[in-house]
Amino acid sequence: TIAALRAAMRRWGLTELVLTPKQQLRIAPVSLSDSQQVRLERRYPGHRIRADQQVLTVPLPKPAPEDLIAWAARVLGEVFGRR
């Protein structure tokens, strides 16, 4: 649910979670450990990290998932859940 997603974002210190017009999930602010970056490389090829702006973008899979909230929650859990 959206409430659970917001609670997870607060827990991980995230304030921005947006689906961009370019079909990417934008997450901010992010500060990733080396292991989190390796996990991103493996799970989400095509992602981008802009360290200077503390922004992570993850491309939407093709075909796009029907439940975007669940997909976004899964991305956050896979990236930030094992800090």
ABEGO torsion letter per residue (X at the ends): XAAAAAAAAAAAGBABBBBBAAGBBBBOBBBBBAAAAAAAAAABBGBBBBAAAGBBBBBBBOBBBABAAAAAAAAAAAAAAAX
